[in-house]
């Protein structure tokens, strides 16, 4: 089967997810895998597929000469769409691009991560699709219709992180992929890690032996909320060695000992005394099964997706919210939280996701794949 993957343009997480899934495909299927995205090559370069396998779509921003803006009001906005400008040349162009590429590349099945508009376009042209269902409250009309139109939903997180108020039918139509792993990293000893820290320092103040190490992990979908916590973090932990990974506001750099970007964050996770981070799924996937205490500061995202993830982590005892962390530090005279290993069992590496991706190589016919491989794994059945 030839698989297409639509990766939303917000941040780099959707492209990264596509890249990780591509790595799990059998080689013949991977060579025919196509990603559709409006993220530029400068903003994300794929590791597991060639640039020829990426269709860089036109953007979908509003323009002053659009006939109707993307959200034009109750009597002008279809309830099945979140965003639908009228007369927008870029959206017309990207729709033509997508449809022409689907035909030219003979795509059998789309994975949509995420866009209800692309989902509705696929259903309208009779293109079967799987819809990536992120965490959060997604019971609005556009999402519900996109979910209904899918052959199934893909949940790229453990079932344990499902929001408690998720409608009952949605999990029944979902495949839970657990967290999708990244490429294996090189394990560093504590001594090797401290040497790395001193190499990353750009001034004369090396790591101070015995100082607690706090790593602050941020993504490119938004970092201001975490940056705003840095003054209080430094106040609570004046002697800590604070590392900022990812983007940082210029006026906050003086509050950290190292501000850098790295490809492999795992050594920082393993050797830190605590992690302060947002709740994007790619980031949480890297820390969930480790013992390092987590302090969560969810970014503001539509449908409270990061808030829902944070609440689930806190409910499991796997993380502290920012306010609880501050109270703990003040009540315990600056003592950091103790390690908080999750009670969840570490799954075999990418078992669920790998099984899905390998199934695409086992079938040439999408209908046979749906009825023989996918449908038996769901708790809902279509009328026949």
Buried (B, 14 or more C-beta within 10 A) or exposed (E): BBBBBBBBBBBBBBBBBBBBBBBBBBEEBBEBBBBBBBBEEEEBEBEBBEEEBBBBBBEBEBEEEBEBBBEBEEEEBEEBBBBBBEEBEBBEBBBEBBBEBBEEBEBBBBBBBBBBBBBBBBBEEEBBBBBBBBBBBBBEEBBBBBBEBBBBBBBBBBEBBBBEEBEEEBBEBBBBBBBBBBEEBEEBEEEEBBBBBEEBBEEEEBBEEEBBBBBBBBBBBBBEBBBEBBEBBBEBBEEBBBBBBBBBBEEBEEBBBBBBEEEBBBBBBBBBBBBBBBBBBBBBBBBBBBEBBBBBBBBEBBBBBBBBBBBBBBEBEBBBBBEBBBEBBEEEEBEBBEEBEBEBEEBEEBEBBBBBBEBBBEBEEBEEBBEEBBBEBBEEEEEE
